[in-house]
Structure formats: C-alpha cells, structure tokens
Amino acid sequence: MNRPSKRNAFNMDLLHALGNAYYVLETDDQLRCGVLYGHGANFTGGLDLADVLPQITDSSVDWAEDELNPVSTTGPARTTPVVAAVHGWSMTIGIELLLAADIRIAAADSQFAQMEVQRGIFPLGGATFRLPREAGWGNAMRWLLTGDPFDANEALRLGLVQEIVEPGRQLDRAVELAERISEQAPLGIKATMASARLGVTEGEVVEGDAIRDVLRRLVKSEDAQKGMLSFLERRPARFTGR
C-alpha cells in the first residue's frame, strides 16, 4: 500500500489496485505466497470515508474481472497464502485486511483501532465475524463496541497477530515466512488452505467428509511423489506444483 502522504488511507483507487494485486497473486501459478505491507509511517489510516463511503452505501463495490475483494467478504476464497506486516497505525479496514490474511507480523510500535462505531457506522469488511472467531466474543466486543485503540501486545493476546518484532523488522520477518511457505509443495499448501477454510466456514463434519477425496487426488501428484522420495532419501524436496 503506497499512499503514505494520506497514511495509506483507502480511496477507491487504492482499493481497486490492491484488488488487482490479489487477483494476480491468486491466478499466477508462479506466485506461491504474498506479503502485504504499507509504505511510510503507518500500515493504514483506514478508509478515506469521503471517497469510499458514498459508493459503499449506494451499493457494493463492483470488482472488475481482474480484481478480488481484498478483505474476502465476497467472491471466491483465496488459495494462495498472504503474510501481512503491520507497523504504525492500523485502523478500520487495516484490521480487516489483517484478519483476511493468513499470518500477521506486527512491529512493537503498532497501534490498532476498529473505530467505526465512533463514526456512526460499523465494521464493513469482516471484523464483526472474524474478530470474535479469532479472539473470542468478549475480547472482540471490548474493542468493536468502543472503538478504543489497542497496542501490539493486546493484538498478540487477541490472536490478531502471531509475532511481534522490533520496529523496522516486520517486513523482513514477513518475507522470511513467505519464503519458507514458498519452499513447500504448492498443491499441499492450497489443499491445506482450502481444508482449513472449509472447516471454519462449514464445520468439522463437512470438512472431515471432504478430506478423503482431496487426499486421493493429492497423493497422485508429482509433488507428493517427490515429497515421499525426499523423505526416504533424507533430502529437501524441490516442488513444481504438479
């Protein structure tokens, strides 16, 4: 996100640009993991309400064929992992972008606020159902219903972020994790993502029934054969996504 003079606040141009970036990440087979971060002193100051709110309230945002909803409340579920690196302020949609990502790294100086209730509206991008799932009902309501700011330590306690690092180290750490993920079997990564997401959205029984069929297909892949052989030969595997 590269609008630092506005604290990376989201106008429609930035929303659509990020939507296109997620589309490229999801459709280019050469890309195995994405990293989301913000230029400048902050992750994002939230929505540029003067620009965005009228279009959201009149209808929903219309995503083009080469765009995906960055907060994933509509459209197909993403199967390519995203690691987010947050620093400075992360407000409103910033928290929702984190909740829509898969792994989140925070600089120790990060500050968070889901402050829509202080503006007479409510969170629009998934925080109302994802934060209770991640943090528990009472923990989520403490911040959703007050709009109060909270720090990186509280974000870690809530499960909003998974690691806290020294300021300036957050992007490097996110890239390290993305590279580690990218070393693994792409088909296995996508199957893991799909299985976990189905379990969360549809329940354990539905996902339990689906696992066997997915496994049958996966074990026939070239990557699965390479993975088994590398285990027997005690060496790292080099996966191709086939």
C-alpha positions as CSV (number, residue, x, y, z in Angstrom):
1,M,0.0,0.0,0.0
2,N,1.7,3.1,-1.2
3,R,-0.2,6.3,-0.3
4,P,2.0,7.4,2.6
5,S,1.0,11.1,2.5
6,K,-2.5,10.0,3.4
7,R,-1.3,7.4,5.9
8,N,-2.2,4.8,3.3
9,A,-5.9,5.6,3.8
10,F,-8.0,3.7,1.2
11,N,-9.7,5.6,-1.5
12,M,-11.3,3.7,-4.4
13,D,-8.1,3.7,-6.5
14,L,-6.2,2.0,-3.7
15,L,-8.9,-0.5,-3.1
16,H,-9.0,-1.5,-6.8
17,A,-5.2,-1.6,-7.0
18,L,-5.0,-4.0,-4.1
19,G,-7.9,-6.0,-5.5
20,N,-5.9,-6.4,-8.8
21,A,-2.7,-7.4,-6.8
22,Y,-4.7,-10.1,-5.0
23,Y,-6.0,-11.3,-8.4
24,V,-2.5,-11.6,-9.8
25,L,-1.4,-13.4,-6.7
26,E,-4.2,-15.9,-6.9
27,T,-4.0,-16.6,-10.7
28,D,-0.3,-16.6,-11.4
29,D,0.9,-20.2,-10.7
30,Q,4.5,-18.9,-10.3
31,L,3.5,-16.9,-7.2
32,R,3.3,-19.1,-4.1
33,C,2.8,-16.6,-1.3
34,G,2.1,-12.8,-1.0
35,V,3.3,-10.2,1.5
36,L,1.1,-7.2,2.4
37,Y,2.7,-4.1,3.9
38,G,2.4,-0.4,3.9
39,H,4.9,2.3,2.8
40,G,5.6,5.2,5.1
41,A,5.0,5.5,8.8
42,N,1.7,3.5,9.0
43,F,0.1,0.4,7.7
44,T,-3.1,2.2,7.0
45,G,-5.2,5.0,8.5
46,G,-8.3,3.1,7.4
47,L,-10.9,4.1,4.8
48,D,-10.9,7.5,3.1
49,L,-14.6,7.9,4.0
50,A,-15.3,10.9,1.9
51,D,-14.2,9.0,-1.2
52,V,-15.3,5.4,-0.3
53,L,-18.4,5.6,1.9
54,P,-20.8,7.0,-0.7
55,Q,-20.0,4.2,-3.2
56,I,-20.3,1.6,-0.4
57,T,-23.7,2.8,0.9
58,D,-25.2,3.3,-2.6
59,S,-24.4,-0.3,-3.5
60,S,-21.5,-2.6,-3.0
61,V,-18.1,-2.1,-4.6
62,D,-18.0,-3.6,-8.1
63,W,-14.8,-5.6,-8.5
64,A,-13.6,-6.0,-12.1
65,E,-12.8,-9.4,-13.6
66,D,-9.1,-8.9,-12.8
67,E,-9.7,-7.9,-9.2
68,L,-10.5,-9.8,-5.9
69,N,-12.1,-8.3,-2.8
70,P,-9.1,-7.6,-0.6
71,V,-11.0,-8.4,2.6
72,S,-12.6,-11.6,1.1
73,T,-16.1,-11.0,2.3
74,T,-17.3,-11.6,-1.3
75,G,-16.0,-13.5,-4.2
76,P,-14.0,-16.8,-4.3
77,A,-11.9,-17.8,-1.3
78,R,-8.2,-17.2,-1.9
79,T,-6.0,-20.3,-2.0
80,T,-2.6,-18.5,-2.1
81,P,-1.3,-17.6,1.4
82,V,-0.8,-14.0,2.4
83,V,1.6,-12.8,5.2
84,A,0.9,-9.3,6.5
85,A,3.5,-7.0,8.0
86,V,2.0,-4.2,10.1
87,H,3.5,-1.1,11.7
88,G,2.4,2.3,13.0
89,W,-1.4,2.7,12.8
90,S,-3.7,0.1,11.5
91,M,-7.2,1.4,11.6
92,T,-10.6,0.0,10.5
93,I,-10.0,-1.7,7.2
94,G,-6.4,-2.3,8.2
95,I,-7.5,-4.7,10.9
96,E,-9.9,-6.3,8.5
97,L,-7.1,-6.8,5.9
98,L,-5.1,-8.5,8.7
99,L,-8.0,-10.8,9.6
100,A,-8.3,-11.7,5.9
101,A,-4.6,-12.5,5.7
102,D,-3.2,-15.8,6.9
103,I,-0.2,-14.9,9.1
104,R,0.3,-11.4,10.7
105,I,3.6,-9.9,11.9
106,A,3.5,-6.7,13.9
107,A,6.2,-4.2,14.8
108,A,6.3,-3.5,18.5
109,D,5.1,0.1,17.9
110,S,1.9,-0.9,16.1
111,Q,-1.4,0.6,17.2
112,F,-4.8,-0.7,16.2
113,A,-8.4,0.7,16.2
114,Q,-11.7,-0.6,14.9
115,M,-13.4,2.7,15.4
116,E,-16.4,2.7,13.1
117,V,-18.8,2.9,16.0
118,Q,-17.3,6.3,16.8
119,R,-18.3,7.5,13.3
120,G,-21.9,6.2,13.5
121,I,-21.3,3.1,11.3
122,F,-20.0,-0.4,11.9
123,P,-17.2,-2.5,10.5
124,L,-17.8,-3.3,6.9
125,G,-15.0,-5.7,6.0
126,G,-15.4,-8.8,8.1
127,A,-14.3,-7.7,11.6
128,T,-17.7,-8.4,13.1
129,F,-17.5,-12.1,12.4
130,R,-13.7,-12.7,12.1
131,L,-12.5,-11.0,15.3
132,P,-14.9,-12.9,17.5
133,R,-13.7,-16.1,15.9
134,E,-10.1,-15.2,16.4
135,A,-10.3,-13.5,19.8
136,G,-13.5,-14.8,21.5
137,W,-16.7,-12.9,21.9
138,G,-15.9,-10.8,24.9
139,N,-12.4,-9.9,23.7
140,A,-13.7,-8.8,20.3
141,M,-16.7,-6.8,21.7
142,R,-14.3,-4.9,24.0
143,W,-12.8,-3.2,21.0
144,L,-15.6,-3.4,18.4
145,L,-18.1,-1.7,20.7
146,T,-15.9,1.1,22.0
147,G,-13.6,1.8,19.0
148,D,-10.8,2.3,21.5
149,P,-7.2,1.9,20.3
150,F,-5.0,-1.0,21.4
151,D,-1.3,-1.9,21.1
152,A,0.7,-4.8,19.6
153,N,0.8,-6.7,22.9
154,E,-3.0,-6.7,23.0
155,A,-3.2,-7.7,19.3
156,L,-1.0,-10.7,20.1
157,R,-3.2,-11.7,23.0
158,L,-6.2,-11.5,20.8
159,G,-4.7,-13.6,18.1
160,L,-4.9,-10.7,15.6
161,V,-1.1,-11.0,15.1
162,Q,1.1,-14.0,15.6
163,E,4.5,-12.4,16.2
164,I,5.8,-9.0,17.5
165,V,9.2,-7.9,16.2
166,E,11.4,-4.8,16.6
167,P,10.1,-1.8,14.6
168,G,11.6,-1.9,11.1
169,R,12.0,-5.7,11.2
170,Q,8.3,-6.5,10.4
171,L,8.7,-6.7,6.6
172,D,11.8,-8.7,6.7
173,R,10.2,-11.2,9.0
174,A,7.1,-11.4,6.8
175,V,9.2,-12.1,3.8
176,E,11.1,-14.8,5.7
177,L,7.9,-16.6,6.4
178,A,6.6,-16.1,2.9
179,E,9.8,-17.6,1.5
180,R,9.5,-20.5,3.9
181,I,6.0,-21.2,2.8
182,S,7.0,-20.9,-0.8
183,E,9.5,-23.8,-0.3
184,Q,6.7,-26.2,0.4
185,A,4.5,-28.1,-2.1
186,P,2.1,-25.7,-3.8
187,L,-0.6,-28.3,-4.1
188,G,-0.3,-29.2,-0.5
189,I,-0.4,-25.5,0.5
190,K,-3.6,-24.9,-1.5
191,A,-5.2,-28.1,-0.1
192,T,-4.3,-27.1,3.4
193,M,-5.8,-23.6,2.9
194,A,-9.0,-25.0,1.4
195,S,-9.4,-27.6,4.0
196,A,-8.9,-25.2,6.9
197,R,-11.2,-22.6,5.4
198,L,-14.0,-25.2,4.7
199,G,-13.7,-26.4,8.3
200,V,-14.0,-22.8,9.6
201,T,-17.0,-21.8,7.4
202,E,-18.9,-25.1,7.1
203,G,-17.8,-27.0,10.2
204,E,-15.7,-30.0,11.1
205,V,-18.1,-32.6,9.9
206,V,-18.3,-31.2,6.3
207,E,-14.5,-30.9,6.1
208,G,-14.0,-34.3,7.6
209,D,-16.1,-35.8,4.8
210,A,-14.1,-33.9,2.2
211,I,-10.6,-34.8,3.3
212,R,-10.5,-38.3,1.8
213,D,-11.4,-37.2,-1.7
214,V,-8.8,-34.4,-1.7
215,L,-6.2,-36.8,-0.3
216,R,-6.8,-39.3,-3.1
217,R,-6.1,-36.7,-5.7
218,L,-3.2,-35.2,-3.9
219,V,-1.2,-38.4,-3.4
220,K,-1.2,-38.9,-7.2
221,S,0.6,-35.6,-7.9
222,E,4.3,-35.3,-8.9
223,D,4.9,-33.2,-5.8
224,A,3.6,-35.9,-3.5
225,Q,5.9,-38.4,-5.1
226,K,8.8,-36.1,-4.8
227,G,8.0,-35.4,-1.2
228,M,7.9,-39.1,-0.3
229,L,11.1,-39.8,-2.2
230,S,12.9,-36.9,-0.5
231,F,11.8,-38.2,2.9
232,L,13.2,-41.7,2.1
233,E,16.4,-40.2,0.8
234,R,16.6,-37.6,3.7
235,R,17.0,-34.6,1.5
236,P,14.9,-31.4,0.8
237,A,12.3,-31.7,-2.0
238,R,12.0,-29.2,-4.9
239,F,8.3,-28.8,-5.7
240,T,6.9,-27.7,-9.0
241,G,3.1,-27.5,-8.3
242,R,2.3,-30.5,-10.4
